[in-house]
Amino acid sequence: MVVLAVLMIVAGRSRSSARPESQTPQATCVLTNPGYSGKCTQTTPLTQGATPLQACQAVLSCMNNPDCLKTYCNATTIRSGWQLESAK
């Protein structure tokens, strides 16, 4: 019984110390393109030490690269002419 109680306490601590995905720092990028209807708002994870601008620049770079396989902005196939409007 005591061993079971200790295991339950340890398991509870390990779960509470892990950061849920919903709390992972995110950058919100707003991108525009003349060939895309409206503005595209895209969230992307922030790596440790990165600024929102750096994270959004990576998204922008992919959006303007025909060889990038990541999907953004409702999986648009437009791969040139994107501009970053804001990064927060």
N, C-alpha and C positions, 0 to 999 in steps of 0.2 A: 504493500500500500504506500509506504513512504517513497519508494523508488518511483512509483507511478505519479505521485504528487510532484516530485522533483522534476520528472520528465515533462509534465504538463506546464510547470512554471518556466522551464528552460525553453520549451517550444513557443510559449506565449511571448517571451522576450525576443526570441529571434524573429518572430513575425512582426512584432511592433518596431523593431529596429530597422527593418528593411523598408525602404522608401517605396510606397506604391507608385505605379507608373503615372497615375494621374497627378502626382506631385512632382514629377520630374520637371526641372526648369525648362520652359519652352520660350522660343522667340516667335513672335507673330509678324509675318512678312506680308506686306501688301504690294502686289505687283500689277503692272498694267502692260497691255500690248494692244496696238491698233487693230489687230486681227482677232482679238478676244473680246467677247461681249462683257462689259463691266469690269470690275476690279477682281482680282484673285487674291483671296486672303488665305495664306498658308501658314500652318504652325510647324515648327521643326524643333527637335530637341537641342538644348544648349549643352555643349560639352563643357567640362570644367575649365574655367578661365576664359571662355569665349564670350564675346559680347553679342547682343542681338544682331547688330550690324554684320558681324563676321558670319554668324549663322545664316543670315538672310543672303549675304553675298554668295555663299555656297549654293543656296537654292537658285539664285539668279544665274549663277554660272552654269548650273545644270539646265535650266530653262532655255538658255541660249546656246546649248551644245547639242547638235543633232545626234551625237553618239551616246548621250546620257540616257540610261535605261530607267531611271527613277520616274515615278509619275507624280505630277503635281497638278493643281488647278483642274480638278475633275478629269484627270488623265488626258489633258489636251496634248495634241501632237504638234502644236506650234512650238518651234524650237529656235526662233530668232526674234529679235525686236523687243524683248522684254526689258522693262525698266522697273527698278525698285522704288516704290513711292515712300514706304516707311518701314522701319524695323523697330519693334518694341519688345 
